[in-house]
Amino acid sequence: MALISPAGYFLLAIVGGSLILGGIGILILWGRRYRARTKRTQMAVLGLAVIVLSIGASAAYVGWRDYTAWEKYAESAAFSYEVLLEPNGSGLVRLSLPIPSSAPDFLLAVVHVDPASSTTFLNTSGPEPALDIEMTGRSWVNFSMGNADPNWRNLDVNLTRSANLDDTCELGYDCSAELGMRIVQGTVASVHVRMKVTWSNACNATSWEIEADVTSGVREYEGRWRGLAC
């Protein structure tokens, strides 16, 4: 978003304000000392004052405008959870996915699933909870929130049933996550999972991404933490 830092914008506004004060000082000095001087001197001093005032006003305006805009931008934090599920076969299948560990009950209440025939459950059977989806065909699972929602503050940057970023996993490296599949009815060989979870704040974003063909049973699959800074 920015060519300079927010501190630079603030400094620009201060410099602009200082130039405005300097221009006013020149005008006061012109009014007291230079009225009796030649017209050429008067015009030169007045012109200097106008130039200083114009530069100062422009700098102050641009600096303060962009500083306040950056402040609003910096507060525009957001969270998103997106999963595309594509079963290979026909029948009813139940898939278990990692979820943010800090607010599983709340997330279950706001999750959106398409089509409506697919349903979600909070799976608490293991040492950590998971989001379970029962489906008979291609399904899309997602939810998102911004920092205007007070629950956003409770979302730590980690996931259940996976290698957490602040634990055994680092940005850019393959990190395992536990996914499970259970065939309820019919014949489904696997479910292709494309999952992305993103925590963003101002110019920084951290995301967890995984793409895997999940087969019957509970297994670990490779995913990756990614970081982005602008």
C-alpha positions in Angstrom: 0.0 0.0 0.0 2.7 2.5 1.0 5.8 4.0 -0.6 7.0 5.2 2.8 6.4 4.0 6.3 3.6 5.3 8.6 6.3 7.1 10.6 7.3 8.8 7.4 3.8 10.0 6.8 3.6 11.4 10.3 7.0 13.1 9.9 5.8 14.6 6.6 2.8 16.0 8.3 5.0 17.5 11.0 7.4 19.0 8.4 4.4 20.4 6.6 3.1 22.0 9.8 6.5 23.5 10.5 6.6 25.0 7.0 3.2 26.6 7.6 4.5 28.1 10.8 7.6 29.3 9.0 5.5 30.9 6.2 3.3 32.7 8.8 6.5 33.9 10.5 7.8 35.3 7.2 4.5 37.1 6.7 4.7 38.6 10.1 8.3 39.6 9.5 7.3 41.1 6.1 4.5 43.1 7.7 6.8 44.6 10.4 10.1 45.1 8.6 9.7 45.1 4.8 6.8 47.5 4.1 9.2 50.4 4.1 11.6 48.6 1.7 11.5 48.7 -2.1 8.5 47.1 -3.8 10.9 44.5 -5.3 12.0 43.4 -1.9 8.4 43.3 -0.6 7.3 41.1 -3.5 10.3 38.8 -3.1 9.6 38.3 0.6 5.8 37.9 0.0 6.5 35.4 -2.8 8.8 33.4 -0.5 6.1 33.3 2.2 3.5 32.1 -0.3 5.8 29.4 -1.6 6.6 28.2 1.9 3.0 28.2 3.0 1.9 26.3 -0.1 4.6 23.6 0.3 3.8 23.3 4.0 0.1 23.0 3.5 0.5 20.4 0.7 3.0 18.3 2.8 0.8 18.5 5.9 -2.3 17.5 4.0 -0.7 14.6 2.2 1.2 13.4 5.3 -1.8 13.5 7.6 -4.2 12.0 5.0 -2.0 9.1 4.2 -1.1 8.5 7.9 -4.8 8.3 8.9 -5.5 6.1 5.9 -2.7 3.7 6.9 -4.0 3.6 10.5 -7.4 2.5 9.1 -5.7 0.0 6.9 -3.6 -1.4 9.8 -6.8 -2.0 11.7 -8.4 -4.0 8.9 -7.3 -7.4 10.2 -9.2 -10.4 8.9 -9.4 -14.2 9.1 -10.6 -16.6 6.5 -11.0 -20.4 6.3 -11.6 -21.9 2.9 -11.8 -25.6 1.9 -12.8 -27.3 -1.3 -13.6 -31.0 -1.1 -14.0 -33.2 -4.1 -14.9 -36.9 -3.4 -13.6 -39.5 -5.8 -16.5 -42.0 -6.0 -20.1 -42.1 -4.9 -21.7 -42.3 -1.5 -21.8 -40.5 1.8 -18.4 -39.7 3.3 -17.3 -37.9 6.5 -14.0 -35.9 6.5 -12.2 -34.5 9.5 -10.2 -31.2 9.1 -8.0 -29.1 11.3 -9.5 -25.9 12.7 -8.2 -22.9 14.7 -7.7 -24.2 18.2 -8.7 -21.1 20.1 -12.4 -20.9 19.3 -13.8 -24.1 17.8 -17.3 -23.7 19.2 -17.7 -20.2 17.8 -16.3 -21.2 14.4 -18.8 -24.1 14.1 -21.6 -21.6 14.6 -20.5 -19.3 11.7 -19.2 -21.8 9.2 -20.9 -21.9 5.8 -21.2 -25.0 3.7 -22.3 -25.3 0.1 -24.3 -27.2 -1.0 -26.8 -27.3 1.9 -27.0 -31.0 1.8 -23.5 -31.2 3.3 -23.4 -30.9 7.0 -20.7 -30.0 9.6 -20.0 -31.2 13.1 -17.5 -30.5 15.8 -15.5 -33.7 16.3 -14.1 -33.9 19.9 -13.2 -37.6 19.8 -9.4 -37.0 19.6 -7.0 -35.1 21.7 -7.8 -32.0 19.7 -11.1 -31.0 18.1 -11.6 -31.1 14.3 -14.3 -29.9 11.9 -16.2 -32.9 10.4 -18.1 -32.5 7.1 -20.5 -35.1 5.8 -21.1 -34.9 2.1 -22.2 -36.9 -1.0 -20.5 -34.7 -3.6 -18.3 -31.7 -4.2 -18.5 -29.3 -1.3 -17.2 -25.8 -0.3 -16.6 -24.9 3.3 -15.7 -21.4 4.4 -16.0 -18.7 7.0 -14.4 -15.4 7.5 -14.4 -12.4 9.9 -12.8 -9.0 10.3 -11.4 -7.3 13.4 -14.8 -5.6 13.9 -15.9 -9.0 15.3 -14.7 -9.3 18.9 -14.1 -13.1 18.3 -11.3 -12.3 15.9 -9.1 -11.4 18.8 -9.4 -14.9 20.1 -8.1 -16.6 17.0 -4.5 -17.7 17.6 -2.3 -18.4 14.6 -2.4 -22.2 14.9 -4.6 -25.2 14.0 -5.7 -28.3 15.7 -4.2 -31.7 14.7 -1.3 -30.0 12.9 2.3 -28.8 13.4 1.9 -25.3 14.8 3.9 -22.5 13.5 5.3 -21.6 16.9 6.1 -25.2 17.8 7.9 -27.7 15.5 7.1 -26.0 12.2 8.6 -23.0 10.4 7.5 -20.8 7.5 8.1 -22.3 4.1 8.7 -25.8 5.3 6.5 -28.9 4.8 4.6 -29.4 8.0 2.2 -32.3 8.6 -1.5 -32.1 9.5 -3.8 -34.9 10.5 -6.8 -35.5 8.3 -9.3 -38.3 8.5 -11.9 -39.9 6.2 -14.7 -42.3 7.0 -17.0 -43.9 4.4 -20.5 -43.8 5.8 -22.2 -45.3 2.8 -21.2 -46.2 -0.8 -17.8 -46.4 -2.4 -15.4 -43.4 -2.2 -11.8 -44.0 -2.9 -10.5 -40.6 -1.7 -11.4 -37.0 -1.2 -9.3 -34.3 -2.8 -8.8 -31.5 -0.3 -7.6 -28.0 -1.1 -7.5 -25.9 2.1 -6.3 -22.4 2.9 -6.5 -20.7 6.3 -5.3 -17.1 6.5 -4.7 -14.6 9.3 -4.0 -11.1 8.0 -3.2 -7.8 9.6 -2.2 -4.6 7.7 0.6 -5.6 5.4 1.3 -9.0 7.0 -0.4 -12.3 6.4 0.2 -15.8 7.6 -1.5 -18.8 6.0 -1.8 -22.5 6.3 -2.2 -24.4 3.0 -2.7 -28.0 2.2 -3.6 -30.0 -0.9 -4.0 -33.7 -0.6 -5.9 -36.8 -1.6 -7.3 -38.0 1.7 -8.0 -41.8 1.9 -10.0 -43.8 4.4 -8.6 -43.7 7.9 -6.7 -41.0 9.9 -3.3 -40.1 8.5 -0.8 -37.2 8.3 -0.6 -35.2 5.2 1.9 -32.5 4.2 0.9 -28.9 4.3 2.8 -25.6 4.6 2.8 -22.4 6.5 3.4 -19.3 4.4 4.1 -15.7 5.4 3.5 -12.5 3.3 4.7 -9.0 3.9 4.2 -6.0 1.6 
